[in-house]
């Protein structure tokens, strides 16, 4: 198991999702994006050999966004993910910054070979979520089809991963960041837990673990005009224009 999330980078231009999300929007108490759908590829996307967890997280999210939009599974390969990781890292296996990687997804996109030729995948916007706001985390998972978590992982999570769960631990092994930084894709929740994919398998993450170890979380908006029922799209577009984002009409 490799880690690879670099330290959280604060940028005053970063959009805070709370500014544009309708916090009164009702969500179910239990939700699993993958339930009842054809199975998605379960791969570590190179994260057992390289510190490309940020790209693995993006990959798991892209697969689900595109399944909804095109009703097809993007034929992405592990090598595609590894190649994009080293492109963004400058050829070094030193991990990635989540903010920079999302900015690249929006601005530069990702060219992936498909049966119909190379396709260019981008997103319209992304915003940061308050890790301590459990309601917003769940609203984002439900309405925006999953979110990206960044954790300052404790050593105690190494053994817990084999059991399929992450929870808080005491002592030096339970210190935030004692293992390192890690990014994962969250796709399901109930009242006490969120489920994520990490190293190619599902992991149950308790609210307490999120409270103690989450140091950043991100929502991605693949297409702005699809989400007027829960997002203030006009305000979001204006924010994007104000910070100099390209391609906003």
C-alpha positions as CSV (number, residue, x, y, z in Angstrom):
1,X,0.0,0.0,0.0
2,X,1.4,3.3,-1.1
3,X,0.5,6.8,0.0
4,X,1.0,9.9,-2.1
5,X,-1.2,12.9,-1.1
6,X,0.9,15.9,-0.6
7,X,0.1,18.4,2.1
8,X,-3.1,20.4,1.7
9,X,-2.5,23.7,-0.1
10,X,-4.7,26.7,0.8
11,X,-5.5,29.1,-2.0
12,X,-7.8,32.1,-1.4
13,X,-9.3,31.6,-4.9
14,X,-10.5,28.1,-3.9
15,X,-14.3,27.8,-4.1
16,X,-15.9,26.8,-0.8
17,X,-18.9,24.5,-1.7
18,X,-20.9,26.0,1.2
19,X,-21.2,29.2,-0.8
20,X,-23.2,27.6,-3.6
21,X,-24.8,24.4,-2.2
22,X,-28.4,24.4,-1.0
23,X,-27.9,23.1,2.5
24,X,-31.7,22.6,2.9
25,X,-31.7,20.0,0.1
26,X,-33.0,16.7,1.4
27,X,-31.0,13.5,1.1
28,X,-31.7,9.9,2.1
29,X,-30.3,8.7,5.4
30,X,-28.5,5.8,3.6
31,X,-27.0,6.0,0.1
32,X,-24.7,3.9,-2.0
33,X,-23.9,5.1,-5.5
34,X,-22.8,1.7,-6.7
35,X,-25.8,-0.2,-5.5
36,X,-27.9,-1.7,-8.2
37,X,-25.5,-0.6,-11.0
38,X,-23.3,-2.7,-13.2
39,X,-20.0,-3.3,-11.5
40,X,-17.2,-0.7,-11.9
41,X,-13.6,-1.8,-12.3
42,X,-12.0,-2.4,-8.9
43,X,-8.4,-1.6,-9.3
44,X,-5.8,0.1,-7.2
45,X,-4.9,2.1,-10.4
46,X,-1.2,1.7,-9.7
47,X,-1.4,2.8,-6.0
48,X,0.1,-0.4,-4.7
49,X,3.3,0.4,-6.6
50,X,3.3,4.2,-6.9
51,X,2.1,7.1,-4.8
52,X,-0.6,8.0,-7.3
53,X,-3.6,7.8,-4.8
54,X,-4.8,11.3,-5.9
55,X,-5.0,10.1,-9.5
56,X,-6.6,6.8,-8.4
57,X,-9.2,8.9,-6.6
58,X,-9.9,11.0,-9.8
59,X,-10.2,7.8,-11.8
60,X,-12.8,6.3,-9.5
61,X,-14.8,9.5,-9.7
62,X,-14.4,9.8,-13.5
63,X,-15.8,6.3,-14.0
64,X,-19.0,7.2,-12.1
65,X,-19.5,10.6,-13.6
66,X,-19.2,9.2,-17.1
67,X,-21.4,6.2,-16.4
68,X,-24.2,8.6,-15.6
69,X,-23.5,10.9,-18.6
70,X,-22.9,8.3,-21.3
71,X,-24.2,5.1,-19.7
72,X,-20.9,3.5,-20.6
73,X,-17.8,2.6,-18.6
74,X,-14.7,4.5,-19.6
75,X,-12.2,1.9,-20.9
76,X,-9.4,3.4,-18.7
77,X,-6.4,1.2,-17.9
78,X,-4.1,1.2,-15.0
79,X,-1.3,2.4,-17.3
80,X,-3.4,5.4,-18.4
81,X,-3.6,6.4,-14.7
82,X,0.1,5.9,-14.0
83,X,1.1,7.8,-17.2
84,X,-1.1,10.8,-16.1
85,X,0.3,10.6,-12.6
86,X,3.9,10.9,-13.9
87,X,2.9,13.6,-16.3
88,X,1.5,15.7,-13.4
89,X,4.3,14.9,-11.0
90,X,7.1,15.8,-13.5
91,X,8.2,12.2,-13.7
92,X,8.9,11.8,-10.0
93,X,7.1,9.4,-7.8
94,X,6.5,12.0,-5.0
95,X,2.7,12.3,-4.9
96,X,0.4,15.1,-5.9
97,X,-1.5,18.0,-4.4
98,X,-5.3,17.5,-4.6
99,X,-6.0,21.2,-5.5
100,X,-3.5,21.1,-8.3
101,X,-4.8,17.9,-9.7
102,X,-8.4,19.1,-9.7
103,X,-7.3,22.3,-11.3
104,X,-5.6,20.3,-14.1
105,X,-8.8,18.2,-14.5
106,X,-10.8,21.3,-15.1
107,X,-8.3,23.3,-17.1
108,X,-6.4,20.7,-19.2
109,X,-8.6,17.6,-19.0
110,X,-7.5,14.1,-19.5
111,X,-7.2,12.4,-22.9
112,X,-8.1,8.7,-22.7
113,X,-8.2,6.2,-25.7
114,X,-11.6,4.7,-26.3
115,X,-13.0,2.3,-28.9
116,X,-14.2,5.4,-30.8
117,X,-10.9,7.3,-30.6
118,X,-9.3,9.4,-27.9
119,X,-11.8,11.3,-25.8
120,X,-11.1,14.4,-23.8
121,X,-12.5,14.4,-20.2
122,X,-12.9,17.6,-18.2
123,X,-15.1,19.0,-15.4
124,X,-16.7,22.4,-15.1
125,X,-15.8,23.2,-11.5
126,X,-14.7,21.9,-8.2
127,X,-15.0,23.1,-4.6
128,X,-13.7,22.4,-1.2
129,X,-15.8,20.9,1.5
130,X,-15.6,21.5,5.2
131,X,-14.4,18.1,6.6
132,X,-16.3,18.7,9.9
133,X,-19.6,19.2,8.1
134,X,-21.0,15.7,8.0
135,X,-24.2,16.9,6.3
136,X,-22.4,18.6,3.5
137,X,-20.2,15.6,3.0
138,X,-23.3,13.4,2.5
139,X,-25.1,15.9,0.4
140,X,-22.1,16.1,-1.9
141,X,-21.8,12.3,-2.1
142,X,-25.5,12.1,-3.0
143,X,-26.0,15.0,-5.4
144,X,-22.6,15.2,-6.9
145,X,-21.9,11.5,-7.2
146,X,-19.1,11.1,-4.7
147,X,-16.4,13.2,-3.3
148,X,-12.6,13.2,-2.8
149,X,-11.2,12.8,0.7
150,X,-7.7,13.7,1.8
151,X,-6.5,12.1,5.0
152,X,-3.5,12.6,7.3
153,X,-3.3,8.9,7.8
154,X,-2.3,7.3,11.1
155,X,-0.1,4.2,11.3
156,X,-3.0,2.4,13.0
157,X,-4.9,2.4,9.7
158,X,-2.4,0.0,8.2
159,X,-3.8,-2.9,10.1
160,X,-7.3,-1.7,10.0
161,X,-7.2,-1.6,6.2
162,X,-6.9,-5.3,6.1
163,X,-10.1,-5.5,8.0
164,X,-11.9,-3.1,5.7
165,X,-12.5,-0.2,8.1
166,X,-10.8,2.9,9.5
167,X,-11.5,4.3,13.0
168,X,-9.7,6.4,15.5
169,X,-6.9,5.0,17.6
170,X,-5.0,6.1,20.6
171,X,-1.3,6.3,21.2
172,X,1.5,7.3,18.8
173,X,0.2,5.0,16.1
174,X,-3.0,7.0,16.1
175,X,-1.4,10.4,15.5
176,X,-2.6,12.2,12.4
177,X,-0.1,12.0,9.6
178,X,2.1,9.4,11.4
179,X,1.8,7.2,8.3
180,X,1.4,10.0,5.6
181,X,-1.1,11.6,3.3
182,X,-3.7,9.6,1.3
183,X,-6.5,10.4,-1.1
184,X,-9.6,8.3,-1.6
185,X,-13.0,8.5,-3.3
186,X,-16.1,8.4,-1.1
187,X,-19.2,6.9,-2.7
188,X,-21.6,5.8,0.0
189,X,-22.8,6.6,3.5
190,X,-25.0,5.9,6.4
191,X,-25.4,8.0,9.6
192,X,-22.2,6.9,11.2
193,X,-19.9,6.0,8.3
194,X,-18.8,6.8,4.8
195,X,-17.5,4.2,2.4
196,X,-14.5,4.9,0.2
197,X,-12.4,3.0,-2.3
198,X,-8.7,2.7,-1.5
199,X,-6.1,0.4,-3.0
200,X,-8.9,-1.2,-5.1
201,X,-11.3,-2.2,-2.4
202,X,-14.0,-0.7,-0.3
203,X,-13.2,0.7,3.2
204,X,-15.7,1.8,5.9
205,X,-14.7,5.1,7.4
206,X,-16.3,6.2,10.7
207,X,-17.3,9.8,11.3
208,X,-14.8,9.9,14.2
209,X,-12.0,9.0,11.8
210,X,-13.1,11.8,9.4
211,X,-13.2,14.3,12.2
212,X,-9.7,13.4,13.4
213,X,-7.8,12.7,10.2
214,X,-9.5,14.4,7.3
215,X,-7.5,17.5,6.3
216,X,-9.3,18.2,3.0
217,X,-12.3,17.1,0.9
218,X,-13.4,18.1,-2.6
219,X,-16.5,18.0,-4.7
220,X,-16.4,18.0,-8.5
221,X,-19.1,19.4,-10.7
222,X,-19.0,17.8,-14.1
223,X,-21.6,19.9,-15.8
224,X,-22.8,23.2,-14.2
225,X,-26.3,23.4,-15.7
226,X,-27.3,19.9,-14.5
227,X,-27.2,21.0,-10.9
228,X,-29.5,24.0,-10.6
229,X,-31.7,22.2,-8.2
230,X,-29.0,22.0,-5.5
231,X,-26.3,24.5,-6.6
232,X,-26.6,28.2,-7.1
233,X,-25.1,27.8,-10.6
234,X,-25.3,31.5,-11.5
235,X,-23.4,32.4,-8.3
236,X,-20.9,29.7,-9.0
237,X,-20.3,30.9,-12.5
238,X,-19.7,34.4,-11.3
239,X,-17.2,33.2,-8.7
240,X,-15.4,31.3,-11.5
241,X,-15.3,34.5,-13.6
242,X,-14.1,36.5,-10.6
243,X,-11.1,34.2,-10.0
244,X,-10.2,34.2,-13.7
245,X,-11.4,30.7,-14.7
246,X,-11.6,30.1,-18.4
247,X,-14.5,28.8,-20.4
248,X,-17.3,30.3,-18.4
249,X,-20.2,31.7,-20.3
